[in-house]
Amino acid sequence: MHTITLSKGREGAIQRRNPWVFSGAVQREEEGVADGDTVRVTDHQGRQLGVGHYQAGSIRVRLIHFGDADMPDDHLSRQLAAAISLRATLGLSDDPLTNAYRLVHAAGDELPGLIVDRYASVAVIQCHSIGMHRQRDTIAAALLRLLPGVITSVYDKSSAVLPDRYATETTDGTLAGEPVTEVVVLENGRRFHVDVAGGQKTGFFLDQRENRWLLASYAQDKRVLNTFCYTGGFSVYALLGGAAQVQSVDLSANATALTDENVQRNGDFTAHHETHTADVMEWLKENAEAHAYDIVVVDPPAYAKNKHRRHKAVQAYKRLNARAMAAIKPGGLLFTFSCSRVVDRQLFYDTIVAAGLESGRAARVLHRLGQGPDHPVSLYHPEGEYLKGLVLRID
């Protein structure tokens, strides 16, 4: 095992159990260390601080084990078992109405670089580090062993999130168990088709489950606009919550087709639902009459993937939300979200304040929202909290 030595005084973050070791903290790397290697991290005096996966880049090591003790050979399996146990504690494992949720949330489950989502009998893994991807067969075998009869297929969908220098050598596909074909899941009794191979992320936005449920509680007899609808999750919940009319808008024709399919899976809502394949901002400008909707959902993709794009992202969020507010009836609701990691909760709030001022509407915060509890955030790694949301009453 190669050793990475930190500069004097740079061990504090690790001692506070933050798993990311940044390149600027590194004093010396042993010759021969390569991407994906499991390495020891020591302070400047050679005392071991932890063990993790090495990868050239800004985040140089992702720690999977803290302290000076040897990392157990079955450490990965133990951490997977602990993550599965947490989902049982949350009541997800045996819920007859929900069989889609996050099994492993990276650093939130002390496995930085690894995402595992359950879709019925399929586990989809997404490795964001080369070191974790090299462990994919071990991860797949452990999932089948730890969840016998529950998980029958493990699918790897990592190529899009791995560094290009490595991703070109890997192919997504079934790692273990039965071949993955069509996957239909239950979420709070709602049925959704999940495109594991071709969909965004791992196929479905599991982090919005509680927020979709909240929307349904407000939807009775309401006129709802769901922008950036993707799989139609908010649309389905609104319709089953008794909405009078729901309009779903997305730039992707595949997304609006999937929304239509998922709506049809949950009932005959022909008279109550319509989709529009269009750019959301342009559609709002051209089609949304002032004060036309009781509820508007704004859940765009991540506008900023790094700090260099944050300013432009904030401006885009402001314009979008100001336009959405203009389309809401007095007393109506705005459900607005950001999933950009580099836009923190305070910056997101300030941006929505700016949007409110630009719209000229009075607004009050009713709910502050985030990702579900199956997406836990380590107390020592706040970067794991990426989804921010607000529910505003617009007057």
Contacts in CASP RR format, 6 or more apart in sequence:
PFRMAT RR
TARGET T0000
AUTHOR 0000-0000-0000
METHOD contacts of the structure
MODEL  1
MHTITLSKGREGAIQRRNPWVFSGAVQREEEGVADGDTVRVTDHQGRQLG
VGHYQAGSIRVRLIHFGDADMPDDHLSRQLAAAISLRATLGLSDDPLTNA
YRLVHAAGDELPGLIVDRYASVAVIQCHSIGMHRQRDTIAAALLRLLPGV
ITSVYDKSSAVLPDRYATETTDGTLAGEPVTEVVVLENGRRFHVDVAGGQ
KTGFFLDQRENRWLLASYAQDKRVLNTFCYTGGFSVYALLGGAAQVQSVD
LSANATALTDENVQRNGDFTAHHETHTADVMEWLKENAEAHAYDIVVVDP
PAYAKNKHRRHKAVQAYKRLNARAMAAIKPGGLLFTFSCSRVVDRQLFYD
TIVAAGLESGRAARVLHRLGQGPDHPVSLYHPEGEYLKGLVLRID
1 37 0 8 1.000
1 38 0 8 1.000
1 39 0 8 1.000
1 40 0 8 1.000
1 51 0 8 1.000
2 29 0 8 1.000
2 30 0 8 1.000
2 32 0 8 1.000
2 33 0 8 1.000
2 37 0 8 1.000
2 39 0 8 1.000
2 40 0 8 1.000
2 54 0 8 1.000
3 30 0 8 1.000
3 39 0 8 1.000
3 40 0 8 1.000
3 41 0 8 1.000
3 42 0 8 1.000
3 46 0 8 1.000
4 21 0 8 1.000
4 26 0 8 1.000
4 28 0 8 1.000
4 29 0 8 1.000
4 30 0 8 1.000
4 33 0 8 1.000
4 39 0 8 1.000
4 40 0 8 1.000
4 41 0 8 1.000
4 42 0 8 1.000
4 54 0 8 1.000
4 60 0 8 1.000
4 61 0 8 1.000
5 26 0 8 1.000
5 27 0 8 1.000
5 28 0 8 1.000
5 29 0 8 1.000
5 41 0 8 1.000
5 42 0 8 1.000
5 43 0 8 1.000
5 44 0 8 1.000
5 46 0 8 1.000
6 14 0 8 1.000
6 21 0 8 1.000
6 25 0 8 1.000
6 26 0 8 1.000
6 27 0 8 1.000
6 41 0 8 1.000
6 42 0 8 1.000
6 43 0 8 1.000
6 44 0 8 1.000
6 49 0 8 1.000
7 24 0 8 1.000
7 25 0 8 1.000
7 26 0 8 1.000
7 27 0 8 1.000
7 44 0 8 1.000
8 27 0 8 1.000
8 43 0 8 1.000
8 44 0 8 1.000
9 43 0 8 1.000
9 44 0 8 1.000
10 24 0 8 1.000
10 25 0 8 1.000
10 27 0 8 1.000
11 43 0 8 1.000
11 49 0 8 1.000
13 20 0 8 1.000
13 21 0 8 1.000
13 25 0 8 1.000
14 21 0 8 1.000
14 41 0 8 1.000
14 49 0 8 1.000
14 50 0 8 1.000
14 63 0 8 1.000
14 66 0 8 1.000
15 49 0 8 1.000
16 380 0 8 1.000
17 66 0 8 1.000
17 378 0 8 1.000
17 380 0 8 1.000
17 381 0 8 1.000
18 380 0 8 1.000
18 381 0 8 1.000
19 62 0 8 1.000
19 63 0 8 1.000
19 64 0 8 1.000
19 107 0 8 1.000
19 110 0 8 1.000
19 112 0 8 1.000
19 378 0 8 1.000
19 381 0 8 1.000
20 59 0 8 1.000
20 61 0 8 1.000
20 62 0 8 1.000
20 63 0 8 1.000
20 107 0 8 1.000
20 112 0 8 1.000
20 381 0 8 1.000
20 383 0 8 1.000
21 41 0 8 1.000
21 59 0 8 1.000
21 60 0 8 1.000
21 61 0 8 1.000
21 62 0 8 1.000
21 63 0 8 1.000
22 58 0 8 1.000
22 59 0 8 1.000
22 60 0 8 1.000
23 57 0 8 1.000
23 58 0 8 1.000
23 59 0 8 1.000
23 60 0 8 1.000
24 60 0 8 1.000
25 60 0 8 1.000
26 60 0 8 1.000
27 44 0 8 1.000
30 39 0 8 1.000
33 39 0 8 1.000
33 54 0 8 1.000
34 54 0 8 1.000
35 54 0 8 1.000
35 55 0 8 1.000
35 56 0 8 1.000
35 130 0 8 1.000
35 131 0 8 1.000
35 163 0 8 1.000
35 165 0 8 1.000
35 166 0 8 1.000
36 53 0 8 1.000
36 54 0 8 1.000
36 55 0 8 1.000
36 129 0 8 1.000
36 130 0 8 1.000
36 131 0 8 1.000
36 134 0 8 1.000
37 53 0 8 1.000
37 54 0 8 1.000
37 131 0 8 1.000
38 51 0 8 1.000
38 52 0 8 1.000
38 53 0 8 1.000
38 54 0 8 1.000
38 131 0 8 1.000
39 51 0 8 1.000
39 52 0 8 1.000
39 53 0 8 1.000
39 54 0 8 1.000
39 61 0 8 1.000
40 48 0 8 1.000
40 50 0 8 1.000
40 51 0 8 1.000
41 48 0 8 1.000
41 49 0 8 1.000
41 50 0 8 1.000
41 51 0 8 1.000
41 52 0 8 1.000
41 61 0 8 1.000
41 63 0 8 1.000
42 48 0 8 1.000
42 49 0 8 1.000
43 49 0 8 1.000
47 68 0 8 1.000
48 67 0 8 1.000
48 68 0 8 1.000
49 66 0 8 1.000
49 67 0 8 1.000
49 68 0 8 1.000
50 63 0 8 1.000
50 65 0 8 1.000
50 66 0 8 1.000
50 67 0 8 1.000
50 68 0 8 1.000
50 71 0 8 1.000
51 63 0 8 1.000
51 64 0 8 1.000
51 65 0 8 1.000
51 71 0 8 1.000
52 61 0 8 1.000
52 62 0 8 1.000
52 63 0 8 1.000
52 64 0 8 1.000
52 65 0 8 1.000
53 61 0 8 1.000
53 62 0 8 1.000
53 64 0 8 1.000
53 113 0 8 1.000
53 129 0 8 1.000
53 130 0 8 1.000
53 131 0 8 1.000
53 132 0 8 1.000
54 60 0 8 1.000
54 61 0 8 1.000
54 131 0 8 1.000
55 61 0 8 1.000
55 62 0 8 1.000
55 129 0 8 1.000
55 130 0 8 1.000
55 131 0 8 1.000
55 163 0 8 1.000
62 107 0 8 1.000
62 112 0 8 1.000
62 113 0 8 1.000
62 129 0 8 1.000
62 132 0 8 1.000
63 112 0 8 1.000
64 71 0 8 1.000
64 75 0 8 1.000
64 76 0 8 1.000
64 79 0 8 1.000
64 110 0 8 1.000
64 111 0 8 1.000
64 112 0 8 1.000
65 71 0 8 1.000
65 75 0 8 1.000
72 78 0 8 1.000
76 111 0 8 1.000
76 135 0 8 1.000
76 138 0 8 1.000
76 139 0 8 1.000
76 142 0 8 1.000
77 138 0 8 1.000
77 142 0 8 1.000
77 146 0 8 1.000
79 109 0 8 1.000
79 110 0 8 1.000
79 111 0 8 1.000
80 104 0 8 1.000
80 111 0 8 1.000
80 116 0 8 1.000
80 139 0 8 1.000
80 142 0 8 1.000
80 143 0 8 1.000
80 146 0 8 1.000
81 146 0 8 1.000
82 109 0 8 1.000
82 110 0 8 1.000
83 103 0 8 1.000
83 104 0 8 1.000
83 105 0 8 1.000
83 109 0 8 1.000
83 111 0 8 1.000
83 116 0 8 1.000
84 93 0 8 1.000
84 103 0 8 1.000
84 146 0 8 1.000
84 147 0 8 1.000
86 109 0 8 1.000
86 376 0 8 1.000
87 93 0 8 1.000
87 101 0 8 1.000
87 102 0 8 1.000
87 103 0 8 1.000
87 374 0 8 1.000
88 94 0 8 1.000
90 373 0 8 1.000
90 374 0 8 1.000
92 98 0 8 1.000
92 101 0 8 1.000
92 374 0 8 1.000
93 150 0 8 1.000
97 186 0 8 1.000
97 187 0 8 1.000
97 188 0 8 1.000
97 189 0 8 1.000
98 186 0 8 1.000
98 187 0 8 1.000
98 188 0 8 1.000
98 189 0 8 1.000
98 209 0 8 1.000
99 118 0 8 1.000
99 119 0 8 1.000
99 120 0 8 1.000
99 185 0 8 1.000
99 186 0 8 1.000
100 117 0 8 1.000
100 118 0 8 1.000
100 119 0 8 1.000
100 120 0 8 1.000
100 185 0 8 1.000
100 186 0 8 1.000
100 187 0 8 1.000
100 192 0 8 1.000
100 194 0 8 1.000
100 204 0 8 1.000
100 206 0 8 1.000
101 117 0 8 1.000
101 118 0 8 1.000
101 206 0 8 1.000
101 209 0 8 1.000
101 374 0 8 1.000
102 115 0 8 1.000
102 116 0 8 1.000
102 117 0 8 1.000
102 118 0 8 1.000
102 206 0 8 1.000
102 207 0 8 1.000
102 374 0 8 1.000
102 375 0 8 1.000
103 116 0 8 1.000
103 117 0 8 1.000
103 118 0 8 1.000
103 123 0 8 1.000
103 143 0 8 1.000
103 374 0 8 1.000
104 111 0 8 1.000
104 114 0 8 1.000
104 115 0 8 1.000
104 116 0 8 1.000
105 115 0 8 1.000
105 374 0 8 1.000
105 375 0 8 1.000
105 376 0 8 1.000
105 384 0 8 1.000
106 112 0 8 1.000
106 113 0 8 1.000
106 114 0 8 1.000
106 115 0 8 1.000
106 128 0 8 1.000
106 384 0 8 1.000
107 113 0 8 1.000
107 378 0 8 1.000
107 381 0 8 1.000
107 383 0 8 1.000
107 384 0 8 1.000
108 376 0 8 1.000
108 377 0 8 1.000
108 378 0 8 1.000
108 381 0 8 1.000
108 384 0 8 1.000
109 376 0 8 1.000
110 378 0 8 1.000
111 132 0 8 1.000
112 129 0 8 1.000
112 381 0 8 1.000
113 127 0 8 1.000
113 128 0 8 1.000
113 129 0 8 1.000
113 132 0 8 1.000
114 125 0 8 1.000
114 126 0 8 1.000
114 127 0 8 1.000
114 128 0 8 1.000
114 129 0 8 1.000
114 132 0 8 1.000
114 139 0 8 1.000
115 125 0 8 1.000
115 126 0 8 1.000
115 127 0 8 1.000
115 128 0 8 1.000
115 202 0 8 1.000
116 123 0 8 1.000
116 124 0 8 1.000
116 125 0 8 1.000
116 126 0 8 1.000
116 139 0 8 1.000
116 143 0 8 1.000
117 123 0 8 1.000
117 124 0 8 1.000
117 126 0 8 1.000
117 202 0 8 1.000
117 203 0 8 1.000
117 204 0 8 1.000
117 206 0 8 1.000
118 151 0 8 1.000
119 183 0 8 1.000
119 185 0 8 1.000
119 194 0 8 1.000
119 196 0 8 1.000
119 202 0 8 1.000
119 203 0 8 1.000
119 204 0 8 1.000
120 183 0 8 1.000
120 184 0 8 1.000
120 185 0 8 1.000
120 186 0 8 1.000
121 149 0 8 1.000
121 150 0 8 1.000
121 151 0 8 1.000
121 152 0 8 1.000
121 153 0 8 1.000
121 178 0 8 1.000
122 151 0 8 1.000
122 152 0 8 1.000
122 153 0 8 1.000
122 154 0 8 1.000
122 155 0 8 1.000
122 180 0 8 1.000
122 183 0 8 1.000
122 196 0 8 1.000
123 140 0 8 1.000
123 143 0 8 1.000
123 147 0 8 1.000
123 151 0 8 1.000
123 153 0 8 1.000
123 154 0 8 1.000
123 155 0 8 1.000
124 154 0 8 1.000
124 155 0 8 1.000
124 156 0 8 1.000
124 157 0 8 1.000
124 196 0 8 1.000
124 202 0 8 1.000
124 203 0 8 1.000
125 136 0 8 1.000
125 139 0 8 1.000
125 140 0 8 1.000
125 143 0 8 1.000
125 154 0 8 1.000
125 155 0 8 1.000
125 156 0 8 1.000
125 157 0 8 1.000
125 158 0 8 1.000
125 175 0 8 1.000
126 156 0 8 1.000
126 157 0 8 1.000
126 158 0 8 1.000
126 161 0 8 1.000
126 201 0 8 1.000
126 202 0 8 1.000
127 133 0 8 1.000
127 135 0 8 1.000
127 136 0 8 1.000
127 156 0 8 1.000
127 158 0 8 1.000
127 161 0 8 1.000
127 162 0 8 1.000
128 158 0 8 1.000
128 161 0 8 1.000
128 162 0 8 1.000
129 162 0 8 1.000
130 162 0 8 1.000
130 163 0 8 1.000
130 166 0 8 1.000
132 139 0 8 1.000
133 158 0 8 1.000
133 162 0 8 1.000
133 166 0 8 1.000
133 170 0 8 1.000
136 156 0 8 1.000
136 158 0 8 1.000
136 175 0 8 1.000
137 175 0 8 1.000
137 176 0 8 1.000
139 154 0 8 1.000
140 154 0 8 1.000
140 156 0 8 1.000
140 175 0 8 1.000
140 176 0 8 1.000
141 176 0 8 1.000
143 151 0 8 1.000
143 154 0 8 1.000
143 176 0 8 1.000
144 151 0 8 1.000
144 152 0 8 1.000
144 154 0 8 1.000
144 176 0 8 1.000
144 177 0 8 1.000
152 177 0 8 1.000
152 178 0 8 1.000
153 174 0 8 1.000
153 176 0 8 1.000
153 177 0 8 1.000
153 178 0 8 1.000
153 179 0 8 1.000
153 180 0 8 1.000
154 174 0 8 1.000
154 175 0 8 1.000
154 176 0 8 1.000
154 177 0 8 1.000
155 172 0 8 1.000
155 173 0 8 1.000
155 174 0 8 1.000
155 175 0 8 1.000
155 180 0 8 1.000
155 196 0 8 1.000
155 197 0 8 1.000
156 172 0 8 1.000
156 173 0 8 1.000
156 174 0 8 1.000
156 175 0 8 1.000
157 172 0 8 1.000
157 173 0 8 1.000
157 196 0 8 1.000
157 197 0 8 1.000
157 202 0 8 1.000
158 167 0 8 1.000
158 170 0 8 1.000
158 172 0 8 1.000
159 167 0 8 1.000
159 170 0 8 1.000
159 171 0 8 1.000
159 172 0 8 1.000
160 167 0 8 1.000
162 170 0 8 1.000
172 197 0 8 1.000
173 180 0 8 1.000
173 197 0 8 1.000
174 180 0 8 1.000
180 196 0 8 1.000
180 197 0 8 1.000
182 193 0 8 1.000
183 193 0 8 1.000
183 194 0 8 1.000
183 196 0 8 1.000
184 191 0 8 1.000
184 192 0 8 1.000
184 193 0 8 1.000
184 194 0 8 1.000
184 265 0 8 1.000
185 191 0 8 1.000
185 192 0 8 1.000
185 194 0 8 1.000
185 204 0 8 1.000
186 192 0 8 1.000
187 209 0 8 1.000
187 212 0 8 1.000
188 209 0 8 1.000
188 212 0 8 1.000
188 213 0 8 1.000
188 237 0 8 1.000
190 233 0 8 1.000
190 236 0 8 1.000
190 237 0 8 1.000
190 240 0 8 1.000
190 266 0 8 1.000
191 262 0 8 1.000
191 265 0 8 1.000
191 266 0 8 1.000
192 204 0 8 1.000
192 231 0 8 1.000
192 233 0 8 1.000
192 236 0 8 1.000
192 262 0 8 1.000
192 265 0 8 1.000
193 231 0 8 1.000
193 258 0 8 1.000
193 261 0 8 1.000
193 262 0 8 1.000
193 265 0 8 1.000
194 203 0 8 1.000
194 204 0 8 1.000
194 231 0 8 1.000
195 203 0 8 1.000
195 258 0 8 1.000
196 202 0 8 1.000
196 203 0 8 1.000
200 230 0 8 1.000
200 301 0 8 1.000
203 231 0 8 1.000
204 231 0 8 1.000
205 230 0 8 1.000
205 231 0 8 1.000
205 233 0 8 1.000
206 374 0 8 1.000
206 375 0 8 1.000
207 339 0 8 1.000
207 370 0 8 1.000
207 371 0 8 1.000
207 372 0 8 1.000
207 375 0 8 1.000
207 387 0 8 1.000
208 233 0 8 1.000
208 234 0 8 1.000
208 299 0 8 1.000
208 337 0 8 1.000
208 387 0 8 1.000
209 372 0 8 1.000
210 369 0 8 1.000
210 372 0 8 1.000
211 335 0 8 1.000
211 337 0 8 1.000
211 369 0 8 1.000
211 370 0 8 1.000
211 389 0 8 1.000
212 233 0 8 1.000
212 234 0 8 1.000
212 236 0 8 1.000
212 237 0 8 1.000
213 237 0 8 1.000
214 367 0 8 1.000
214 369 0 8 1.000
214 391 0 8 1.000
215 224 0 8 1.000
215 234 0 8 1.000
215 237 0 8 1.000
215 238 0 8 1.000
215 295 0 8 1.000
215 297 0 8 1.000
215 335 0 8 1.000
216 237 0 8 1.000
216 238 0 8 1.000
216 240 0 8 1.000
216 241 0 8 1.000
217 241 0 8 1.000
218 295 0 8 1.000
218 333 0 8 1.000
219 237 0 8 1.000
219 238 0 8 1.000
219 239 0 8 1.000
219 241 0 8 1.000
219 242 0 8 1.000
219 243 0 8 1.000
219 295 0 8 1.000
220 241 0 8 1.000
220 242 0 8 1.000
220 243 0 8 1.000
221 242 0 8 1.000
221 243 0 8 1.000
221 244 0 8 1.000
222 238 0 8 1.000
222 242 0 8 1.000
222 243 0 8 1.000
222 244 0 8 1.000
222 294 0 8 1.000
222 295 0 8 1.000
223 243 0 8 1.000
223 244 0 8 1.000
223 245 0 8 1.000
223 292 0 8 1.000
223 293 0 8 1.000
223 294 0 8 1.000
223 295 0 8 1.000
224 234 0 8 1.000
224 235 0 8 1.000
224 238 0 8 1.000
224 243 0 8 1.000
224 245 0 8 1.000
224 246 0 8 1.000
224 247 0 8 1.000
224 293 0 8 1.000
224 294 0 8 1.000
224 295 0 8 1.000
224 296 0 8 1.000
224 297 0 8 1.000
225 246 0 8 1.000
225 247 0 8 1.000
225 249 0 8 1.000
225 288 0 8 1.000
225 292 0 8 1.000
225 293 0 8 1.000
225 295 0 8 1.000
225 296 0 8 1.000
225 297 0 8 1.000
225 327 0 8 1.000
226 232 0 8 1.000
226 233 0 8 1.000
226 234 0 8 1.000
226 235 0 8 1.000
226 238 0 8 1.000
226 246 0 8 1.000
226 247 0 8 1.000
226 248 0 8 1.000
226 249 0 8 1.000
226 297 0 8 1.000
227 249 0 8 1.000
227 250 0 8 1.000
227 280 0 8 1.000
227 283 0 8 1.000
227 284 0 8 1.000
227 296 0 8 1.000
227 297 0 8 1.000
227 298 0 8 1.000
227 299 0 8 1.000
227 300 0 8 1.000
227 324 0 8 1.000
228 249 0 8 1.000
228 250 0 8 1.000
228 280 0 8 1.000
228 298 0 8 1.000
228 299 0 8 1.000
228 300 0 8 1.000
228 301 0 8 1.000
229 235 0 8 1.000
229 248 0 8 1.000
229 249 0 8 1.000
229 250 0 8 1.000
229 255 0 8 1.000
229 256 0 8 1.000
229 259 0 8 1.000
229 275 0 8 1.000
230 250 0 8 1.000
230 252 0 8 1.000
230 255 0 8 1.000
230 258 0 8 1.000
230 259 0 8 1.000
230 299 0 8 1.000
231 255 0 8 1.000
231 258 0 8 1.000
231 259 0 8 1.000
231 262 0 8 1.000
232 248 0 8 1.000
232 255 0 8 1.000
232 258 0 8 1.000
232 259 0 8 1.000
232 262 0 8 1.000
232 263 0 8 1.000
233 259 0 8 1.000
233 262 0 8 1.000
234 297 0 8 1.000
234 299 0 8 1.000
234 335 0 8 1.000
235 246 0 8 1.000
235 248 0 8 1.000
235 259 0 8 1.000
235 262 0 8 1.000
235 263 0 8 1.000
235 273 0 8 1.000
236 262 0 8 1.000
236 263 0 8 1.000
236 266 0 8 1.000
238 246 0 8 1.000
238 295 0 8 1.000
239 246 0 8 1.000
239 263 0 8 1.000
239 266 0 8 1.000
239 267 0 8 1.000
239 269 0 8 1.000
239 272 0 8 1.000
239 273 0 8 1.000
240 266 0 8 1.000
243 272 0 8 1.000
244 272 0 8 1.000
245 272 0 8 1.000
245 273 0 8 1.000
246 269 0 8 1.000
246 272 0 8 1.000
246 273 0 8 1.000
246 274 0 8 1.000
247 273 0 8 1.000
247 274 0 8 1.000
247 275 0 8 1.000
247 276 0 8 1.000
248 256 0 8 1.000
248 259 0 8 1.000
248 273 0 8 1.000
248 274 0 8 1.000
248 275 0 8 1.000
248 276 0 8 1.000
249 256 0 8 1.000
249 275 0 8 1.000
249 276 0 8 1.000
249 277 0 8 1.000
249 278 0 8 1.000
249 280 0 8 1.000
249 283 0 8 1.000
250 256 0 8 1.000
250 259 0 8 1.000
250 275 0 8 1.000
250 277 0 8 1.000
250 280 0 8 1.000
251 277 0 8 1.000
251 278 0 8 1.000
251 279 0 8 1.000
251 280 0 8 1.000
252 277 0 8 1.000
253 277 0 8 1.000
256 275 0 8 1.000
256 276 0 8 1.000
256 277 0 8 1.000
259 275 0 8 1.000
260 275 0 8 1.000
263 269 0 8 1.000
263 273 0 8 1.000
276 283 0 8 1.000
276 287 0 8 1.000
280 300 0 8 1.000
280 320 0 8 1.000
281 319 0 8 1.000
281 320 0 8 1.000
281 323 0 8 1.000
284 323 0 8 1.000
284 324 0 8 1.000
284 327 0 8 1.000
285 323 0 8 1.000
288 323 0 8 1.000
288 326 0 8 1.000
288 327 0 8 1.000
289 327 0 8 1.000
290 326 0 8 1.000
290 327 0 8 1.000
291 326 0 8 1.000
291 327 0 8 1.000
291 328 0 8 1.000
291 329 0 8 1.000
291 330 0 8 1.000
292 327 0 8 1.000
292 329 0 8 1.000
293 327 0 8 1.000
293 328 0 8 1.000
293 329 0 8 1.000
293 332 0 8 1.000
294 328 0 8 1.000
294 329 0 8 1.000
294 332 0 8 1.000
294 333 0 8 1.000
295 328 0 8 1.000
295 332 0 8 1.000
295 333 0 8 1.000
295 334 0 8 1.000
295 335 0 8 1.000
296 324 0 8 1.000
296 325 0 8 1.000
296 327 0 8 1.000
296 328 0 8 1.000
296 333 0 8 1.000
296 334 0 8 1.000
296 335 0 8 1.000
297 335 0 8 1.000
297 336 0 8 1.000
298 320 0 8 1.000
298 321 0 8 1.000
298 324 0 8 1.000
298 334 0 8 1.000
298 335 0 8 1.000
298 336 0 8 1.000
298 337 0 8 1.000
299 335 0 8 1.000
299 336 0 8 1.000
299 337 0 8 1.000
299 339 0 8 1.000
300 317 0 8 1.000
300 320 0 8 1.000
300 337 0 8 1.000
300 338 0 8 1.000
301 339 0 8 1.000
302 338 0 8 1.000
302 339 0 8 1.000
302 340 0 8 1.000
302 341 0 8 1.000
303 309 0 8 1.000
303 312 0 8 1.000
303 313 0 8 1.000
303 316 0 8 1.000
303 317 0 8 1.000
303 338 0 8 1.000
303 340 0 8 1.000
303 343 0 8 1.000
304 310 0 8 1.000
304 312 0 8 1.000
304 313 0 8 1.000
304 314 0 8 1.000
304 340 0 8 1.000
304 342 0 8 1.000
304 343 0 8 1.000
305 340 0 8 1.000
305 341 0 8 1.000
305 342 0 8 1.000
306 342 0 8 1.000
307 342 0 8 1.000
309 342 0 8 1.000
310 340 0 8 1.000
310 342 0 8 1.000
310 343 0 8 1.000
310 347 0 8 1.000
313 340 0 8 1.000
313 342 0 8 1.000
313 343 0 8 1.000
314 343 0 8 1.000
314 347 0 8 1.000
314 351 0 8 1.000
317 338 0 8 1.000
317 343 0 8 1.000
317 348 0 8 1.000
317 351 0 8 1.000
317 352 0 8 1.000
317 355 0 8 1.000
318 351 0 8 1.000
318 354 0 8 1.000
318 355 0 8 1.000
318 358 0 8 1.000
319 355 0 8 1.000
319 358 0 8 1.000
320 355 0 8 1.000
321 334 0 8 1.000
321 336 0 8 1.000
321 351 0 8 1.000
321 352 0 8 1.000
321 355 0 8 1.000
321 356 0 8 1.000
321 359 0 8 1.000
322 355 0 8 1.000
322 356 0 8 1.000
322 358 0 8 1.000
322 359 0 8 1.000
324 334 0 8 1.000
324 336 0 8 1.000
325 334 0 8 1.000
325 355 0 8 1.000
325 356 0 8 1.000
325 359 0 8 1.000
325 360 0 8 1.000
325 361 0 8 1.000
325 363 0 8 1.000
325 392 0 8 1.000
325 394 0 8 1.000
326 359 0 8 1.000
326 361 0 8 1.000
328 334 0 8 1.000
328 361 0 8 1.000
328 394 0 8 1.000
329 394 0 8 1.000
330 394 0 8 1.000
330 395 0 8 1.000
331 393 0 8 1.000
331 394 0 8 1.000
331 395 0 8 1.000
332 393 0 8 1.000
332 394 0 8 1.000
333 366 0 8 1.000
333 391 0 8 1.000
333 392 0 8 1.000
333 393 0 8 1.000
333 394 0 8 1.000
334 363 0 8 1.000
334 390 0 8 1.000
334 391 0 8 1.000
334 392 0 8 1.000
334 394 0 8 1.000
335 369 0 8 1.000
335 389 0 8 1.000
335 390 0 8 1.000
335 391 0 8 1.000
336 352 0 8 1.000
336 389 0 8 1.000
336 390 0 8 1.000
336 392 0 8 1.000
337 369 0 8 1.000
337 387 0 8 1.000
337 388 0 8 1.000
337 389 0 8 1.000
338 348 0 8 1.000
338 351 0 8 1.000
338 387 0 8 1.000
338 388 0 8 1.000
338 389 0 8 1.000
339 386 0 8 1.000
339 387 0 8 1.000
339 388 0 8 1.000
340 386 0 8 1.000
341 383 0 8 1.000
341 384 0 8 1.000
341 386 0 8 1.000
343 351 0 8 1.000
343 388 0 8 1.000
344 388 0 8 1.000
345 385 0 8 1.000
345 388 0 8 1.000
348 388 0 8 1.000
348 389 0 8 1.000
348 390 0 8 1.000
349 388 0 8 1.000
349 390 0 8 1.000
352 390 0 8 1.000
352 392 0 8 1.000
356 363 0 8 1.000
361 394 0 8 1.000
361 395 0 8 1.000
362 394 0 8 1.000
362 395 0 8 1.000
363 392 0 8 1.000
363 393 0 8 1.000
363 394 0 8 1.000
363 395 0 8 1.000
364 392 0 8 1.000
364 393 0 8 1.000
364 395 0 8 1.000
365 390 0 8 1.000
365 391 0 8 1.000
365 392 0 8 1.000
366 391 0 8 1.000
366 392 0 8 1.000
366 393 0 8 1.000
367 390 0 8 1.000
367 391 0 8 1.000
368 389 0 8 1.000
368 390 0 8 1.000
369 387 0 8 1.000
369 388 0 8 1.000
369 389 0 8 1.000
369 390 0 8 1.000
369 391 0 8 1.000
370 385 0 8 1.000
370 387 0 8 1.000
370 388 0 8 1.000
370 389 0 8 1.000
371 377 0 8 1.000
371 385 0 8 1.000
371 386 0 8 1.000
371 387 0 8 1.000
375 387 0 8 1.000
377 384 0 8 1.000
377 385 0 8 1.000
378 384 0 8 1.000
END
